[in-house]
Amino acid sequence: MFNLASKIRHCCPLYGCVPLIFEWRGRYMFFCTHLEAPYADTREEAWDKWCGMVENIWERDRK
């Protein structure tokens, strides 16, 4: 999940930034300057939500 290939593939689709992790009151969220993913209960779930959001953006842009 947190391997280098996954990080490269799931960089910010707008500018290629690697997302940062934000923790607040036991909730996690990946974000960059341009996008914010939804909050999650674990780092792994937050990463999955970030990756899903990026994949949806790429699918939308392919159409």
N, CA, C and O of each residue as an XYZ file, in Angstrom:
252
protein
N       0.815     -1.191      0.000
C       0.000      0.000      0.000
C       0.861      1.259      0.000
O       0.631      2.150     -0.817
N       1.841      1.357      0.887
C       2.668      2.556      0.942
C       3.970      2.373      0.175
O       4.975      2.995      0.521
N       3.978      1.541     -0.851
C       5.218      1.339     -1.596
C       5.479      2.508     -2.538
O       4.587      3.313     -2.804
N       6.699      2.595     -3.037
C       7.115      3.729     -3.859
C       6.296      3.845     -5.140
O       5.934      4.951     -5.538
N       6.000      2.726     -5.789
C       5.220      2.771     -7.032
C       3.829      3.339     -6.789
O       3.318      4.108     -7.603
N       3.219      2.964     -5.677
C       1.889      3.479     -5.353
C       1.950      4.972     -5.063
O       1.053      5.715     -5.460
N       3.001      5.420     -4.374
C       3.140      6.853     -4.088
C       3.319      7.654     -5.365
O       2.733      8.726     -5.515
N       4.129      7.138     -6.291
C       4.356      7.856     -7.545
C       3.072      7.909     -8.356
O       2.730      8.962     -8.895
N       2.357      6.799     -8.455
C       1.124      6.748     -9.247
C       0.041      7.641     -8.663
O      -0.773      8.189     -9.405
N       0.019      7.794     -7.358
C      -1.059      8.534     -6.720
C      -0.625      9.904     -6.205
O      -1.139     10.382     -5.194
N       0.318     10.530     -6.897
C       0.652     11.924     -6.604
C      -0.527     12.800     -7.012
O      -1.457     12.334     -7.671
N      -0.483     14.050     -6.623
C      -1.530     14.997     -7.010
C      -1.646     15.017     -8.534
O      -0.650     15.261     -9.215
N      -2.832     14.769     -9.085
C      -2.979     14.750    -10.540
C      -2.846     16.131    -11.177
O      -2.686     16.231    -12.393
N      -2.909     17.179    -10.390
C      -2.818     18.533    -10.941
C      -1.374     18.988    -11.106
O      -1.015     19.553    -12.139
N      -0.536     18.742    -10.085
C       0.838     19.246    -10.129
C       1.894     18.217     -9.755
O       3.077     18.555     -9.719
N       1.515     16.986     -9.477
C       2.485     15.942     -9.180
C       3.061     15.968     -7.781
O       4.074     15.318     -7.522
N       2.438     16.704     -6.868
C       2.917     16.763     -5.480
C       2.625     15.442     -4.769
O       1.599     14.810     -5.018
N       3.521     15.035     -3.896
C       3.271     13.874     -3.050
C       2.372     14.339     -1.906
O       2.675     15.346     -1.266
N       1.276     13.632     -1.633
C       0.374     14.081     -0.573
C       0.997     13.947      0.813
O       1.861     13.099      1.036
N       0.559     14.778      1.724
C       1.004     14.755      3.115
C      -0.098     14.161      3.973
O      -1.270     14.194      3.598
N       0.274     13.616      5.126
C      -0.725     13.073      6.049
C      -1.004     14.115      7.123
O      -0.081     14.746      7.640
N      -2.269     14.291      7.455
C      -2.687     15.221      8.501
C      -3.458     14.417      9.532
O      -4.367     13.664      9.181
N      -3.104     14.569     10.802
C      -3.794     13.866     11.874
C      -4.405     14.897     12.805
O      -3.734     15.839     13.227
N      -5.684     14.717     13.125
C      -6.380     15.635     14.024
C      -7.375     14.846     14.843
O      -8.316     14.266     14.301
N      -7.170     14.823     16.151
C      -8.058     14.128     17.079
C      -8.303     12.671     16.689
O      -9.432     12.183     16.736
N      -7.247     12.000     16.310
C      -7.354     10.589     15.981
C      -7.924     10.293     14.614
O      -8.194      9.133     14.300
N      -8.115     11.306     13.795
C      -8.601     11.111     12.419
C      -7.473     11.485     11.466
O      -6.654     12.350     11.776
N      -7.434     10.844     10.326
C      -6.354     11.049      9.363
C      -6.906     11.509      8.028
O      -8.030     11.176      7.652
N      -6.088     12.286      7.313
C      -6.476     12.762      5.993
C      -5.202     13.002      5.196
O      -4.241     13.569      5.716
N      -5.187     12.579      3.944
C      -4.094     12.934      3.044
C      -4.501     14.191      2.297
O      -5.666     14.363      1.941
N      -3.533     15.073      2.061
C      -3.837     16.321      1.371
C      -2.593     16.821      0.656
O      -1.474     16.397      0.944
N      -2.812     17.724     -0.275
C      -1.734     18.498     -0.884
C      -2.273     19.919     -1.007
O      -3.371     20.205     -0.530
N      -1.537     20.785     -1.621
C      -1.960     22.176     -1.728
C      -3.261     22.313     -2.509
O      -4.011     23.266     -2.301
N      -3.533     21.371     -3.401
C      -4.646     21.518     -4.336
C      -5.855     20.653     -4.017
O      -6.964     20.974     -4.444
N      -5.671     19.565     -3.278
C      -6.751     18.616     -3.016
C      -6.723     18.157     -1.568
O      -5.667     18.120     -0.936
N      -7.894     17.807     -1.050
C      -7.997     17.190      0.269
C      -8.875     15.959      0.142
O      -9.961     16.027     -0.434
N      -8.419     14.845      0.668
C      -9.222     13.631      0.692
C     -10.087     13.644      1.950
O      -9.809     14.402      2.880
N     -11.122     12.823      1.991
C     -11.959     12.755      3.198
C     -11.183     12.200      4.395
O     -10.174     11.513      4.233
N     -11.670     12.508      5.587
C     -11.072     11.970      6.807
C     -11.321     10.473      6.909
O     -12.282      9.954      6.340
N     -10.449      9.781      7.637
C     -10.578      8.344      7.863
C     -10.090      8.020      9.272
O      -9.443      8.840      9.925
N     -10.410      6.815      9.726
C     -10.033      6.402     11.082
C      -8.600      5.903     11.187
O      -8.023      5.924     12.274
N      -8.015      5.454     10.085
C      -6.645      4.950     10.104
C      -5.863      5.552      8.943
O      -6.441      6.064      7.984
N      -4.536      5.482      9.046
C      -3.692      5.973      7.944
C      -3.947      5.177      6.671
O      -3.989      5.743      5.578
N      -4.118      3.867      6.809
C      -4.335      3.013      5.642
C      -5.641      3.367      4.939
O      -5.684      3.457      3.712
N      -6.693      3.565      5.707
C      -7.980      3.943      5.128
C      -7.888      5.320      4.470
O      -8.481      5.549      3.416
N      -7.149      6.228      5.088
C      -6.967      7.561      4.502
C      -6.231      7.459      3.168
O      -6.585      8.146      2.210
N      -5.197      6.595      3.102
C      -4.458      6.409      1.848
C      -5.370      5.823      0.772
O      -5.326      6.248     -0.382
N      -6.197      4.846      1.150
C      -7.131      4.251      0.189
C      -8.102      5.296     -0.350
O      -8.406      5.301     -1.543
N      -8.589      6.176      0.512
C      -9.509      7.229      0.065
C      -8.804      8.210     -0.867
O      -9.380      8.639     -1.866
N      -7.554      8.570     -0.543
C      -6.784      9.462     -1.419
C      -6.607      8.822     -2.792
O      -6.852      9.459     -3.817
N      -6.175      7.547     -2.807
C      -5.938      6.844     -4.075
C      -7.223      6.740     -4.884
O      -7.203      6.923     -6.101
N      -8.334      6.448     -4.227
C      -9.615      6.370     -4.925
C     -10.007      7.705     -5.528
O     -10.523      7.755     -6.644
N      -9.770      8.781     -4.805
C     -10.098     10.111     -5.313
C      -9.248     10.446     -6.539
O      -9.762     10.980     -7.522
N      -7.951     10.135     -6.484
C      -7.061     10.402     -7.615
C      -7.471      9.562     -8.824
O      -7.492     10.065     -9.947
N      -7.798      8.284     -8.601
C      -8.240      7.422     -9.706
C      -9.512      7.973    -10.349
O      -9.644      7.950    -11.573
N     -10.446      8.465     -9.537
C     -11.684      9.048    -10.083
C     -11.393     10.282    -10.928
O     -12.028     10.484    -11.963
N     -10.452     11.100    -10.507
C     -10.086     12.293    -11.280
C      -9.487     11.879    -12.618
O      -9.817     12.458    -13.653
N      -8.596     10.868    -12.601
C      -7.999     10.410    -13.858
C      -9.046      9.821    -14.789
O      -9.005     10.065    -15.995
N      -9.988      9.044    -14.247
C     -11.055      8.467    -15.081
C     -11.908      9.575    -15.691
O     -12.269      9.510    -16.866
N     -12.227     10.581    -14.898
C     -13.032     11.705    -15.389
C     -12.312     12.439    -16.515
O     -12.931     12.816    -17.510
N     -11.014     12.640    -16.360
C     -10.249     13.381    -17.362
C     -10.022     12.587    -18.642
O      -9.804     13.176    -19.701
N     -10.071     11.260    -18.561
C      -9.901     10.430    -19.761
C     -11.101     10.509    -20.691
O     -10.972     10.294    -21.896
N     -12.257     10.815    -20.141
C     -13.492     10.836    -20.950
C     -13.603     12.051    -21.807
O     -14.583     12.204    -22.537
